[in-house]
Amino acid sequence: MSESRTTTGDREHQTGILGLIERAGNRLPDPVFIFLYLIIAMVVISQLAAWAGLSVDHPTQTGADGAPLSVDAISIFSPAAIQHLLVEMPDIFTGFHPLGYVLVVMLGAGVAERAGLFGTAMRAAVRDVPALLLTPAVALTAMMGNLAADAAYVVLIPLAGVVYAAAGRHPIAGITAAFAGVSGGFSANLLPGQLDALLFGITEAAVFALDPEWTMNIAGNWYFIAVMTFIFLPVIWFVTDRIIEPRLGPWTGGAVAGGSAAEDDAGAALTDGQKKGLWSALWAVLAVCFVWLALTVDLLAVISFGSVSMYGGDVPLFNEAVVAEQGVAVALVPFFSSLVAGFMILFVFAGVAYGRAAGTIKTHRDVVDMMAGAMKDMGYYLVLAFFAAYFVEMFNQSQLGLISAVNGANAIQASGLPLPIVLGLIVLFAGLLNLFVGSASAKWALMAPVLVPMLMLLGVSPEMATAAYRVGDSGTNIITPLMVYFPLVLVFARRWVPEFGIGSLTAAMIPYSIWLMASGIIMTIAWVYLGLPLGPGADVRIPIPGAG
């Protein structure tokens, strides 16, 4: 209780720009109510826009006479809009694009997390690492740990303090390095995961205004986030070893006194059951990967070098009929679309394999309880998703999203700014907004309905728009006390240095934020200039809708 009172006191006396940001952010309502207020504002704005006669020519559709189709602002007060919003309420909620994706993945992730697989895997990754390589090992594990969502914060960050102290290094340096990797590198990873399903589901809803046939590809940012991992890794390594740790000085405090249960468990050696569980999980992962490969590639044809295409063949997840005309990337669309189910099945099988070997899963009822627990944890997200779904639907009904996108694209074209610079500015805007609205999905649900169509009209793909947002969303996570895990990280740090305050943690994380944002912006601009693919079947540029 004393720690909570101290934290509150530090916050009340925080001054300067950090205090200004914190006080402004604290005045913001819960994201659910932000969407509720936006819905109310949308009703008023749509009526004013309809009275003003706002309209644009649709960029891709024409009327019966061949002339561009006029898109007029529609009042939410119109009888047709009111009827749609009330009659279709269940479909609006259940049809919210990210909802199904996230719930499916979380069914599997809940088993893997509650069985102990995620926590044990992260502990195994950073134990017994040479002191020289400790920081990059922690940073890489932290970024990969984003696949485990909340578990990375609760397990890896206190563990990093333990292993740094055991190596004779300052534990605060370990905590900041892990925090920078988990939260500052929130979108960096070697594999797509839950966040990809969540964000691309929102992107898919935003694209609908221009291209109703566009479907989500969960691997649409795979190459981008993988490269981001290798760019952020040396950045976190440099900042930790060359900036943060020298400021902290040598560590002479020994082991932490009165550590939390998470820290005590993190410092313990892996048991035989946990080691056996990790091996069992590895075999389960390989088995699922093999099954998905067999569903995508005709392995018999590959082995026998027969006449069937080695790309696919008669398999469920490869459309060989379109290879000749549209290419392999399009033929792999069923495979990309199946990855949401793939991750769910992979997490379930790996979690069960680990749990059975480690003793954390006794019967099939344990698996069901773990899935149910994961859904229980998603309760708040379901509430948020309902209001976000209604806001997006009303925005689409009013036609203001498309009108804003067309006008925004015209303004950017008139400004003469190169597209790479435009994407860099979007990264900065997302980072600034992140200081006040912590939820990644809430911010993207606000930005995507305008940002995605606007960039599409400039020839920028939805995948590139999503990638730019992700860079900005990551870099400033670690410097705002409004981030939900910021107080928890502060508690972890205070177990080693009791006088460590909110200002101390923020000051320690600012260098990470600056370097991560700078490197992320440079990477984004360079990626657009070079036109590199963002993932399988996902390019930076697309044909401008309606052009030619």
C-alpha positions as CSV (number, residue, x, y, z in Angstrom):
1,M,0.0,0.0,0.0
2,S,2.9,2.4,0.8
3,E,4.2,2.0,-2.8
4,S,0.8,2.9,-4.2
5,R,0.7,6.1,-2.1
6,T,4.2,7.1,-3.1
7,T,3.4,6.6,-6.7
8,T,0.3,8.7,-6.4
9,G,2.3,11.5,-4.7
10,D,5.0,11.5,-7.4
11,R,2.3,11.8,-10.0
12,E,0.6,14.7,-8.3
13,H,3.9,16.7,-8.1
14,Q,5.0,15.9,-11.7
15,T,5.9,19.1,-13.5
16,G,7.1,20.1,-17.0
17,I,6.0,18.7,-20.3
18,L,5.7,15.2,-18.7
19,G,3.3,16.5,-16.1
20,L,1.3,18.4,-18.7
21,I,1.0,15.2,-20.8
22,E,0.0,13.1,-17.8
23,R,-2.6,15.6,-16.5
24,A,-4.1,16.0,-19.9
25,G,-4.2,12.3,-20.4
26,N,-5.7,11.7,-17.0
27,R,-8.6,13.9,-18.0
28,L,-9.4,11.7,-20.9
29,P,-12.3,9.3,-20.3
30,D,-12.1,5.6,-20.8
31,P,-11.7,4.6,-24.5
32,V,-15.2,3.1,-24.4
33,F,-16.6,6.6,-23.5
34,I,-14.3,8.2,-26.1
35,F,-16.1,6.2,-28.7
36,L,-19.5,7.0,-27.2
37,Y,-18.8,10.7,-27.3
38,L,-17.5,10.4,-30.9
39,I,-20.7,8.6,-31.8
40,I,-22.7,11.6,-30.4
41,A,-20.4,14.0,-32.2
42,M,-20.8,12.0,-35.4
43,V,-24.6,12.4,-35.3
44,V,-24.3,16.2,-35.0
45,I,-21.5,16.5,-37.6
46,S,-23.3,14.3,-40.1
47,Q,-26.4,16.5,-39.8
48,L,-24.4,19.7,-40.3
49,A,-22.5,18.1,-43.3
50,A,-25.8,17.1,-44.9
51,W,-27.2,20.6,-44.4
52,A,-24.0,22.1,-45.9
53,G,-24.3,19.7,-48.9
54,L,-20.8,18.3,-48.7
55,S,-20.0,15.9,-51.5
56,V,-17.2,14.5,-53.7
57,D,-17.0,12.5,-56.8
58,H,-16.4,8.8,-56.0
59,P,-12.9,7.8,-57.2
60,T,-13.9,4.4,-58.4
61,Q,-17.6,4.3,-59.2
62,T,-19.6,6.0,-62.0
63,G,-23.3,6.6,-62.5
64,A,-25.6,5.2,-65.3
65,D,-24.5,8.0,-67.6
66,G,-20.8,7.2,-67.1
67,A,-20.2,10.3,-65.1
68,P,-18.5,10.1,-61.7
69,L,-20.8,9.0,-59.0
70,S,-21.5,11.8,-56.5
71,V,-20.9,10.9,-52.8
72,D,-23.1,13.1,-50.6
73,A,-22.9,13.5,-46.8
74,I,-25.8,11.6,-45.2
75,S,-27.3,12.6,-41.9
76,I,-27.4,9.9,-39.2
77,F,-30.9,11.4,-38.4
78,S,-32.2,10.2,-41.8
79,P,-34.9,7.5,-41.5
80,A,-32.9,5.0,-43.6
81,A,-29.8,5.4,-41.4
82,I,-31.7,5.1,-38.1
83,Q,-33.5,2.0,-39.4
84,H,-30.2,0.4,-40.4
85,L,-28.4,1.2,-37.1
86,L,-31.3,-0.2,-35.0
87,V,-32.4,-3.2,-37.0
88,E,-28.9,-4.3,-37.8
89,M,-27.4,-3.8,-34.4
90,P,-26.4,-7.5,-33.8
91,D,-24.9,-7.7,-37.3
92,I,-23.0,-4.5,-36.8
93,F,-21.4,-5.8,-33.6
94,T,-20.6,-9.4,-34.8
95,G,-19.6,-8.1,-38.2
96,F,-16.9,-5.9,-36.7
97,H,-13.9,-7.2,-38.6
98,P,-11.2,-7.6,-35.9
99,L,-13.6,-9.2,-33.4
100,G,-13.6,-12.7,-34.8
101,Y,-9.9,-12.7,-35.7
102,V,-8.9,-11.7,-32.2
103,L,-11.2,-14.0,-30.3
104,V,-10.1,-17.0,-32.4
105,V,-6.4,-16.3,-31.8
106,M,-7.0,-15.7,-28.1
107,L,-8.6,-19.1,-27.7
108,G,-5.3,-20.7,-28.5
109,A,-3.1,-18.1,-26.8
110,G,-5.1,-18.4,-23.6
111,V,-4.2,-22.1,-23.4
112,A,-0.5,-21.5,-24.1
113,E,-0.3,-18.7,-21.6
114,R,-2.2,-20.3,-18.8
115,A,-0.4,-23.6,-19.2
116,G,2.8,-21.8,-18.6
117,L,4.4,-22.2,-22.0
118,F,4.9,-18.5,-22.7
119,G,6.4,-17.7,-19.3
120,T,8.7,-20.7,-19.3
121,A,9.9,-20.1,-22.9
122,M,10.8,-16.5,-22.1
123,R,12.7,-17.6,-18.9
124,A,14.6,-20.2,-20.9
125,A,15.5,-17.7,-23.6
126,V,17.4,-15.3,-21.2
127,R,18.9,-17.7,-18.6
128,D,22.5,-18.5,-18.7
129,V,23.2,-16.0,-21.4
130,P,26.8,-14.5,-21.4
131,A,26.9,-11.0,-19.8
132,L,28.1,-9.5,-23.1
133,L,25.1,-10.8,-25.0
134,L,22.6,-10.3,-22.2
135,T,21.1,-7.1,-23.5
136,P,20.4,-8.3,-27.1
137,A,19.1,-11.6,-25.7
138,V,16.7,-9.7,-23.4
139,A,15.6,-7.3,-26.2
140,L,15.0,-10.0,-28.7
141,T,13.1,-12.1,-26.3
142,A,11.0,-9.1,-25.2
143,M,10.1,-8.3,-28.8
144,M,9.3,-11.9,-29.6
145,G,7.4,-12.0,-26.3
146,N,4.7,-9.7,-27.8
147,L,3.2,-12.9,-29.1
148,A,2.4,-13.7,-25.5
149,A,0.7,-10.3,-25.0
150,D,0.4,-9.5,-21.2
151,A,2.6,-12.4,-20.2
152,A,5.7,-10.6,-21.5
153,Y,5.1,-7.6,-19.1
154,V,4.4,-9.8,-16.1
155,V,7.1,-12.4,-16.6
156,L,10.0,-11.0,-18.7
157,I,10.4,-7.6,-17.2
158,P,11.0,-8.7,-13.6
159,L,13.0,-11.6,-14.9
160,A,15.3,-9.2,-16.7
161,G,16.1,-7.5,-13.4
162,V,16.9,-10.8,-11.8
163,V,19.3,-12.0,-14.5
164,Y,21.1,-8.7,-14.7
165,A,21.7,-8.7,-11.0
166,A,22.9,-12.3,-11.1
167,A,25.4,-11.2,-13.9
168,G,26.7,-8.3,-11.7
169,R,24.9,-5.7,-13.8
170,H,22.4,-3.1,-12.7
171,P,18.9,-4.7,-12.6
172,I,17.3,-1.4,-13.6
173,A,19.1,-1.6,-16.9
174,G,17.6,-5.0,-17.4
175,I,14.1,-3.8,-16.6
176,T,14.4,-0.8,-18.9
177,A,15.8,-3.0,-21.7
178,A,13.0,-5.5,-21.4
179,F,10.4,-2.7,-21.1
180,A,11.8,-1.1,-24.3
181,G,11.6,-4.4,-26.1
182,V,8.1,-5.4,-25.0
183,S,6.5,-2.1,-25.3
184,G,8.7,0.2,-27.4
185,G,9.1,-2.7,-29.8
186,F,5.4,-3.6,-29.5
187,S,5.0,-4.2,-33.3
188,A,8.4,-5.7,-34.0
189,N,8.5,-9.4,-34.2
190,L,9.8,-12.3,-36.4
191,L,6.3,-13.7,-36.7
192,P,2.8,-12.3,-37.3
193,G,0.5,-12.7,-34.2
194,Q,-2.4,-11.4,-32.3
195,L,-1.7,-7.7,-33.1
196,D,-1.6,-8.4,-36.8
197,A,-5.0,-10.0,-36.7
198,L,-6.4,-7.1,-34.6
199,L,-5.0,-4.2,-36.7
200,F,-5.6,-5.8,-40.1
201,G,-9.2,-6.5,-39.2
202,I,-9.7,-2.8,-38.6
203,T,-7.8,-2.0,-41.8
204,E,-10.1,-4.4,-43.7
205,A,-13.2,-2.4,-42.5
206,A,-11.5,0.9,-43.6
207,V,-10.7,-0.4,-47.1
208,F,-14.3,-1.4,-47.7
209,A,-15.3,2.2,-48.8
210,L,-13.0,1.9,-51.8
211,D,-12.5,-1.8,-52.4
212,P,-15.2,-4.2,-50.9
213,E,-13.3,-7.2,-52.4
214,W,-10.1,-6.6,-50.4
215,T,-9.4,-9.3,-47.7
216,M,-7.1,-9.2,-44.7
217,N,-3.7,-10.9,-45.0
218,I,-2.4,-11.5,-41.5
219,A,1.1,-11.7,-43.0
220,G,0.8,-8.4,-44.8
221,N,3.4,-6.7,-42.5
222,W,5.6,-9.8,-41.9
223,Y,8.7,-8.6,-43.7
224,F,8.3,-5.1,-42.3
225,I,8.0,-6.2,-38.6
226,A,10.8,-8.7,-39.0
227,V,13.2,-6.1,-40.3
228,M,12.0,-3.7,-37.6
229,T,13.1,-6.4,-35.1
230,F,16.6,-6.4,-36.4
231,I,16.7,-2.5,-36.5
232,F,15.3,-2.1,-33.0
233,L,17.6,-4.8,-31.5
234,P,20.9,-2.8,-31.9
235,V,19.1,0.4,-30.9
236,I,17.9,-1.1,-27.6
237,W,21.4,-2.7,-27.1
238,F,23.2,0.6,-27.7
239,V,20.9,2.7,-25.5
240,T,21.0,0.2,-22.6
241,D,24.7,-0.4,-22.6
242,R,26.0,3.0,-23.6
243,I,23.4,5.5,-22.2
244,I,21.3,4.0,-19.5
245,E,23.6,1.6,-17.6
246,P,26.6,4.1,-17.3
247,R,24.1,6.6,-15.8
248,L,23.0,4.0,-13.2
249,G,26.5,3.2,-12.1
250,P,27.8,-0.2,-10.9
251,W,25.4,-2.5,-9.0
252,T,26.4,-3.5,-5.5
253,G,23.0,-4.2,-4.0
254,G,22.9,-8.0,-4.4
255,A,19.7,-9.9,-4.6
256,V,16.3,-8.1,-4.2
257,A,14.7,-8.2,-0.8
258,G,11.0,-8.9,-0.6
259,G,10.6,-9.6,-4.3
260,S,7.3,-10.4,-5.8
261,A,6.1,-13.9,-6.5
262,A,6.7,-13.3,-10.2
263,E,10.3,-12.3,-9.5
264,D,11.0,-15.2,-7.2
265,D,9.7,-17.7,-9.8
266,A,11.5,-15.9,-12.6
267,G,14.9,-16.4,-10.9
268,A,14.4,-20.1,-10.2
269,A,15.9,-22.7,-12.5
270,L,13.7,-24.6,-14.8
271,T,12.3,-27.8,-13.4
272,D,12.6,-31.1,-15.2
273,G,8.9,-30.9,-16.0
274,Q,9.2,-27.5,-17.5
275,K,12.2,-28.6,-19.7
276,K,10.2,-31.6,-20.8
277,G,7.3,-29.4,-21.5
278,L,9.3,-27.1,-23.7
279,W,10.6,-30.0,-25.8
280,S,7.0,-31.3,-26.1
281,A,5.8,-27.9,-27.2
282,L,8.6,-27.7,-29.8
283,W,7.5,-31.0,-31.4
284,A,3.9,-29.8,-31.4
285,V,4.8,-26.6,-33.1
286,L,6.8,-28.5,-35.8
287,A,3.9,-30.9,-36.3
288,V,1.4,-28.0,-36.8
289,C,3.8,-26.3,-39.2
290,F,4.2,-29.5,-41.2
291,V,0.4,-29.9,-41.4
292,W,0.1,-26.4,-42.8
293,L,2.8,-27.0,-45.2
294,A,1.1,-30.1,-46.4
295,L,-2.2,-28.1,-46.8
296,T,-0.3,-25.6,-49.0
297,V,2.2,-27.6,-51.0
298,D,1.6,-30.9,-52.7
299,L,4.5,-32.7,-50.9
300,L,4.1,-35.9,-53.0
301,A,4.6,-33.9,-56.2
302,V,7.6,-32.1,-54.7
303,I,9.2,-35.4,-53.6
304,S,8.5,-37.2,-56.9
305,F,9.1,-34.2,-59.1
306,G,6.0,-35.1,-61.1
307,S,4.0,-33.0,-63.5
308,V,2.0,-31.2,-60.8
309,S,3.2,-27.7,-60.0
310,M,5.6,-27.8,-57.0
311,Y,4.0,-24.6,-55.8
312,G,0.7,-26.2,-54.9
313,G,-1.1,-29.0,-56.5
314,D,-4.4,-30.3,-55.4
315,V,-4.2,-28.8,-51.9
316,P,-6.8,-26.8,-49.9
317,L,-4.7,-23.6,-49.2
318,F,-3.3,-23.0,-52.7
319,N,-5.3,-21.8,-55.7
320,E,-3.2,-23.2,-58.5
321,A,-5.8,-22.2,-61.1
322,V,-4.8,-18.5,-60.8
323,V,-1.0,-18.9,-60.8
324,A,-0.6,-18.4,-64.6
325,E,-2.7,-15.2,-64.7
326,Q,-2.3,-13.6,-61.3
327,G,0.9,-15.1,-59.8
328,V,1.9,-17.2,-56.8
329,A,1.1,-14.4,-54.3
330,V,-2.6,-14.3,-55.3
331,A,-2.7,-18.1,-55.4
332,L,-1.5,-18.1,-51.7
333,V,-4.4,-16.0,-50.5
334,P,-6.1,-19.0,-49.0
335,F,-2.9,-19.8,-47.1
336,F,-2.6,-16.2,-45.7
337,S,-6.3,-16.2,-44.8
338,S,-5.9,-19.4,-42.9
339,L,-3.1,-18.1,-40.6
340,V,-5.5,-16.8,-38.0
341,A,-6.8,-20.4,-37.6
342,G,-3.2,-21.6,-37.9
343,F,-2.0,-19.6,-35.0
344,M,-5.0,-20.6,-32.8
345,I,-4.3,-24.3,-33.5
346,L,-0.6,-23.9,-33.0
347,F,-1.0,-22.2,-29.6
348,V,-3.6,-24.8,-28.5
349,F,-1.4,-27.8,-29.5
350,A,1.8,-26.3,-28.2
351,G,0.1,-25.2,-24.9
352,V,-1.5,-28.7,-24.4
353,A,1.8,-30.4,-25.2
354,Y,3.6,-28.3,-22.7
355,G,0.9,-28.5,-20.0
356,R,0.7,-32.3,-20.2
357,A,4.4,-32.7,-19.9
358,A,4.9,-30.0,-17.2
359,G,1.9,-31.1,-15.2
360,T,-0.1,-27.9,-15.6
361,I,-2.8,-29.6,-17.6
362,K,-4.3,-32.7,-16.0
363,T,-7.5,-33.3,-18.0
364,H,-9.3,-31.9,-21.0
365,R,-11.4,-29.8,-18.6
366,D,-8.3,-27.8,-17.8
367,V,-8.0,-26.9,-21.5
368,V,-11.6,-25.8,-21.6
369,D,-11.1,-23.7,-18.4
370,M,-8.1,-22.0,-19.9
371,M,-10.0,-21.1,-23.1
372,A,-12.9,-19.8,-21.0
373,G,-10.5,-17.8,-18.9
374,A,-9.0,-16.2,-22.1
375,M,-12.5,-15.2,-23.2
376,K,-13.2,-13.8,-19.8
377,D,-10.2,-11.6,-20.1
378,M,-11.5,-10.3,-23.4
379,G,-14.6,-8.9,-21.7
380,Y,-13.4,-5.3,-21.8
381,Y,-12.4,-5.7,-25.4
382,L,-15.9,-6.9,-26.3
383,V,-17.4,-3.8,-24.7
384,L,-14.8,-1.5,-26.5
385,A,-15.4,-3.4,-29.8
386,F,-19.2,-2.8,-29.6
387,F,-18.8,1.0,-29.4
388,A,-15.9,1.0,-31.9
389,A,-18.0,-1.0,-34.3
390,Y,-20.9,1.4,-34.1
391,F,-18.6,4.4,-34.6
392,V,-17.0,2.9,-37.7
393,E,-20.5,1.9,-39.1
394,M,-21.9,5.4,-38.5
395,F,-18.8,6.9,-40.0
396,N,-19.3,4.8,-43.1
397,Q,-23.1,5.5,-43.2
398,S,-22.5,9.3,-43.1
399,Q,-20.0,9.0,-46.1
400,L,-17.8,11.4,-44.2
401,G,-14.9,9.0,-44.2
402,L,-14.7,8.8,-47.9
403,I,-15.3,12.5,-48.3
404,S,-12.5,13.2,-45.9
405,A,-10.2,10.7,-47.6
406,V,-10.7,12.2,-51.0
407,N,-10.2,15.8,-49.8
408,G,-7.2,14.7,-47.7
409,A,-5.6,13.0,-50.7
410,N,-6.2,16.1,-52.9
411,A,-4.7,18.3,-50.2
412,I,-1.6,16.1,-50.0
413,Q,-1.2,16.1,-53.8
414,A,-1.5,19.9,-53.8
415,S,1.1,20.2,-51.1
416,G,3.7,18.5,-53.2
417,L,5.1,16.5,-50.3
418,P,6.7,13.2,-51.3
419,L,4.8,10.2,-50.1
420,P,7.7,8.9,-48.0
421,I,7.6,12.1,-46.0
422,V,3.9,11.9,-45.7
423,L,4.2,8.4,-44.2
424,G,6.9,9.7,-41.8
425,L,4.6,12.4,-40.6
426,I,1.9,9.8,-40.1
427,V,4.3,7.9,-37.8
428,L,4.9,11.1,-35.8
429,F,1.1,11.8,-35.5
430,A,0.4,8.2,-34.3
431,G,3.2,8.5,-31.7
432,L,1.8,11.8,-30.4
433,L,-1.7,10.4,-30.2
434,N,-0.3,7.4,-28.4
435,L,0.7,9.6,-25.4
436,F,-3.0,10.2,-24.7
437,V,-4.8,7.1,-26.0
438,G,-3.0,3.9,-25.0
439,S,-5.1,1.2,-26.8
440,A,-3.6,0.3,-30.2
441,S,-6.9,-0.9,-31.5
442,A,-8.8,2.2,-30.3
443,K,-6.3,4.6,-32.0
444,W,-6.4,2.6,-35.2
445,A,-10.2,2.5,-35.2
446,L,-10.1,6.3,-35.0
447,M,-7.5,6.8,-37.7
448,A,-8.1,4.0,-40.2
449,P,-11.4,5.1,-41.7
450,V,-9.8,8.3,-43.0
451,L,-6.2,7.4,-43.2
452,V,-6.4,4.1,-45.2
453,P,-8.7,5.3,-48.0
454,M,-6.8,8.6,-48.2
455,L,-3.5,6.8,-48.8
456,M,-5.0,4.3,-51.2
457,L,-6.1,7.3,-53.3
458,L,-2.4,8.3,-53.3
459,G,-1.3,4.9,-54.4
460,V,-0.3,3.6,-51.0
461,S,-1.4,0.1,-50.0
462,P,-3.5,-0.6,-46.9
463,E,-0.6,-2.7,-45.6
464,M,1.8,0.2,-45.8
465,A,-0.7,2.5,-44.0
466,T,-1.0,-0.1,-41.3
467,A,2.8,-0.5,-41.0
468,A,3.3,3.3,-40.6
469,Y,0.7,3.4,-37.9
470,R,2.4,0.5,-36.0
471,V,5.8,2.3,-35.9
472,G,4.3,5.4,-34.3
473,D,2.1,3.3,-32.0
474,S,5.2,1.6,-30.6
475,G,7.8,4.2,-30.0
476,T,6.0,6.4,-27.4
477,N,4.4,3.6,-25.3
478,I,7.3,3.6,-22.9
479,I,7.2,7.3,-21.9
480,T,3.6,7.8,-21.0
481,P,2.4,7.0,-17.5
482,L,-1.0,6.5,-19.1
483,M,0.2,3.2,-20.5
484,V,-1.5,0.5,-18.4
485,Y,1.7,-1.4,-17.5
486,F,3.8,1.7,-16.6
487,P,2.9,1.6,-12.9
488,L,3.6,-2.2,-12.8
489,V,7.1,-1.6,-14.3
490,L,7.7,1.1,-11.7
491,V,6.8,-1.4,-8.9
492,F,9.3,-3.9,-10.4
493,A,12.0,-1.2,-10.4
494,R,11.3,-0.1,-6.9
495,R,12.0,-3.6,-5.6
496,W,15.6,-3.0,-6.5
497,V,15.8,0.8,-5.9
498,P,13.1,1.9,-3.5
499,E,13.5,5.6,-4.3
500,F,13.0,5.0,-8.0
501,G,10.1,7.2,-9.0
502,I,7.9,7.9,-12.0
503,G,10.2,10.6,-13.1
504,S,13.2,8.3,-12.9
505,L,11.5,5.6,-15.0
506,T,10.3,8.2,-17.6
507,A,13.8,9.7,-17.8
508,A,15.3,6.3,-18.3
509,M,12.9,5.5,-21.1
510,I,13.1,8.8,-23.0
511,P,16.4,7.9,-24.8
512,Y,14.8,4.6,-25.9
513,S,11.7,6.4,-27.2
514,I,13.7,9.0,-29.2
515,W,16.0,6.4,-30.8
516,L,13.2,4.0,-31.6
517,M,11.0,6.6,-33.1
518,A,13.9,8.1,-35.1
519,S,15.0,4.7,-36.4
520,G,11.4,3.7,-37.1
521,I,10.7,6.9,-39.1
522,I,13.9,6.4,-41.1
523,M,13.0,2.8,-41.8
524,T,9.5,3.7,-42.9
525,I,10.7,6.5,-45.3
526,A,13.4,4.2,-46.7
527,W,11.0,1.4,-47.1
528,V,8.6,3.5,-49.2
529,Y,11.5,5.0,-51.3
530,L,12.8,1.5,-52.1
531,G,9.4,0.0,-52.6
532,L,10.2,-3.2,-50.7
533,P,7.5,-5.8,-50.2
534,L,5.9,-5.5,-46.8
535,G,5.0,-9.2,-46.6
536,P,3.9,-12.1,-48.9
537,G,1.6,-10.6,-51.5
538,A,1.8,-7.1,-49.9
539,D,3.5,-4.2,-51.7
540,V,4.0,-0.5,-50.7
541,R,2.3,0.8,-53.8
542,I,-1.0,-0.2,-55.4
543,P,-2.8,1.1,-58.5
544,I,-4.8,4.2,-57.6
545,P,-8.5,3.2,-57.3
546,G,-10.4,4.5,-60.3
547,A,-7.2,5.7,-62.2
548,G,-6.9,4.8,-65.8
